[in-house]
Amino acid sequence: MSLLKTVQEKDLVQGCVRQDRKYQKMLFEKYFSEMMSVCMRYARDNDDAKDILQNAFIKVFAKFAMYSGEGTLKGWIQSIVVRTAIDHYRRQQRENKNVVAEFEDWESGEEAEIEGDLAAEEIMKSVQMLPNMQRTVFNMFAIEGFSHKEIATELEITEGTSKWYLCEARKTLKLVLAPVYAYKLKEYAA
C-alpha cells in the first residue's frame, strides 16, 4: 500500500503548508492526472500542458498558507491551474501579436527598403535621361532641397520657369517609370 493512500488530506495540507517536499510530492502525484487534463484543454500540446501544470503547482505550493480549507482541496488547486492556464494563453497571445507585429514590420520594412532601393535606382536612371535643364531643376528641387527662388537665382531663370521645368521633369519621369512599376506590381502580386 502506498504512503499516499494512508495520508489524510488534512495531513497532506499541513505538510504542504510547512513546505515539506515529501508532502508536496504526494500532493502533486495525487492530482497530477486530473490537473493535467485541465491543462490539456488550454494547451497546444503535451509539452505546453506540462509547462502550465508545473507553473500552476509552483503557485499552489507558494500559496498553500492561503488555503482556507473552505471548499475542496481539489477545487482550490483546480482554480489555480485554470487561472495559470488562462494567464499562459494570454501571454502567448501577446507574444504572438508581438512576433507577428515584428515580422510584419520587418517584412514591410525590408520590402519597402528593397522597393526604395529599386525605386531610387530606377528614378536615378530615369533622371539621368531627362533633358539637361529638367534634370538640373529636378535634382536641385527634389534631391538638394532648393526652393524655386534659389533655383531661379542659381540658374538665372525665373521662378515660373523653374516650376515649369520641374513639372515637365515629373511628367517625363511618370511616363518613363509607370511601365517599370506596373511590371513590378505584377511581380509582387504573383
N, C-alpha and C positions, 0 to 999 in steps of 0.2 A: 504494500500500500504506500502510495507516495505521500510525502510530507504535506503537499498542497491540499490533499483531501482531508487531512486531520486538523488543519489550521482553521480556526474560526475566522469569520470575516472581520470581527472586531479586533482580533489579534493581528490580522493582516494590516488593517488600518493603522493600528498603534505602531507596528513595526515600520510601516512606511512613513508615518509622522516622525519617527526617530531617525529616518533615513538609513535604516538598516538594509544593506544591499541584498541580503538573503530574502527579506520580505518583499523588496521591490522586484526581485527576480520572480518570486512566486506570483505576485500580482500581474506582472507582465505576461507570464505563461498562462495564467488563468484567463485573461481577457484578450490574449493575442488574436485568436482566430475571429472572434466576434468583432473586434475593433478593426482588424484587417479588412473584414468585409465592408465595414463602413467606409474605410479609406478607399477601397476599390471603386466605390460608387462615385467618388470625386476625382480619382486619379486617371492619368492617361494610360499607365501601365503598372505592372507589378513593382518595379523599382520606385516609381513615383509614390505609390501607395506605402511602400516601406519607409520612404523619407517622411511622409506625412505622419505615419504611425510613430516613428522614432521621435519626431519633434513633439508630437502630442504627449507621449509618455514622459518626455523631459519636462513638459509643463505640468503634467499630473504630479510627478514627484516633487517638483518645485513648489506646487501649490497645495500639497497634501494637508498642511496645517490648516488650510482654509476649508477643508471638507467638514461640513457641519453635522453630517450624519442624517440630515433630512433627505428623504428620497433614497433611492438605492445607490450603492457604490457604482454599480454598472452604469446607471443613468448619468451619474456625475462625470464618470470617465468618458462616456459616450458624448456628452455635451462638449467636453474639451476637445475630443477627437474631431467632432463635426466643425467646431469653430476653427481649429487648426487647419482642417481640410479647406474650409472656405477661405481662410487667410492665404493659404498656399495657392489656391486658384486665383485669387485677386492679384497676388504678387506675380504669378505667371502672366496674367493678362496685361499688367503694367509693363512687365519685361518684354512681352511680345509686341506691345504697342511701341515701346522704345526701340526695339530691334527693327520692327517694320519701318518706323519713322526714320531711324538712322539709315536703313537700307534705301528707302525712297529718297532721302536727302542725298545720299551718296550716289545713287544711281542717276537721279535727275541732275545732280551736280556734275557727275562725270559726263553724262550725256550733254549737258549744257556746255561743259568745258570742251568736249570734242566738237560739238556744233560750233562753239565760239572759235575754236582753232580753225575749223573748216571755213567758217564764215569769214574770219579775219583773213585767211589765206586767199579765199575766192574774191573777197572785196578788194584786197590789195592788188591782185592780178587785174581785176576789172578797173580799178582806179588807175593803174599804170597805162591802160589802154585809152583812157579819156584824152580828149584834146588838151593841149598844154594848159590853156587858161582855166578850163573846167577843173582839171586835175589840181592845179595850184590853189584855186579858191577852195575846192573841196578839202584838200589837205589842211590848209590854213584854218578853215572854219571848223570842220568836223574832227580833225585829229589834233591840231595845235591849240584850238580854242580861241582863235582870234575873233573879234567882233567884225561885223561888216564895215564899220567905220575904220577899224585898224587895217583891214584888208585893202580898203579903198586907198588909204593913205600909203601903205607899203607898195601897192601895185600901180598907183597913180591912176586909179579909175574911180568912178562914182560908187556910192553905196548901192544904188539901184543896179548898176552893172554887176557888182559883186553878188548881189542877191540873185540876179538872172543867171550868172554862171553856176552858182550853187544849185539852183533849181534845175538847170539843164544837166548838170552832173548827176543829180539824184535820178532824174528821168532815165538817163542813159544807164546808170547802174541798175535800176529796177528792170529795165528791158534785158540787160545782159545777165543779171543774176536770177531772174524769175525762172527760166528753164532749168538752171542748175538746182535751185531749191525745190522745184516741182519734182525733179528726179529724186532728190534726196528724201523728200517726204514719202514718195512711193517706196523707197528702200526701207525706211523706218516702219512703214505700215505693213510691209511684207513679213 
